[in-house]
C-alpha cells in the first residue's frame, strides 16, 4: 500500500507568517524602521495572541516599495501620498471591471430579449433592472 504524503498549501499573499526579523531581512530594512513605518500607518502587520508582529508577503512587497521610494529621495509624506494614489487606482480599476461585467450582462439580457420576441410584434424592449434598487436601463428605439 503506497504511503500518502500530506499536501502542503503555501500561504496566500495576505497570510501573516513572517516575524519582524525575517521581514526586515526580506525587505532590506532595519526592524526599527519597520516599527516606525507601522507607527506611521504605512504598513499594518498582523499580530499574534501575544502581540508579536507577523508580516505577510504583501507587507514585504509594500516595505520594498517604500524602501525604493525613500532611497530615490521621496520623503515619507510623498511615499504616503503615492501609496494612497496607488490604492485608489487599484480600487478604481476593480470598480471599472465590475461595471464592465454588468454592462456585458445587460447586453446579453438585451440580446436574449430581442431574440425571444415573436415575429410581427412591435419592438418593445424591456426595462432591465440593475442589481441595486432604483437602478434600471431603458433602451429607446427611434421610430421610422
Secondary structure by P-SEA (a helix, b strand, c coil): cccccbbbbccccccccccaaaaaaaacccaaaaaaaaaaccbbbbbcccbbbbbcaaaaaaaaaaaaaaaacccaaaaaaaaaaaaaaaaaaaaaaaaaaaaaaaaaaaaaaaaaccccccccccccccccccbbbbbbbbcc
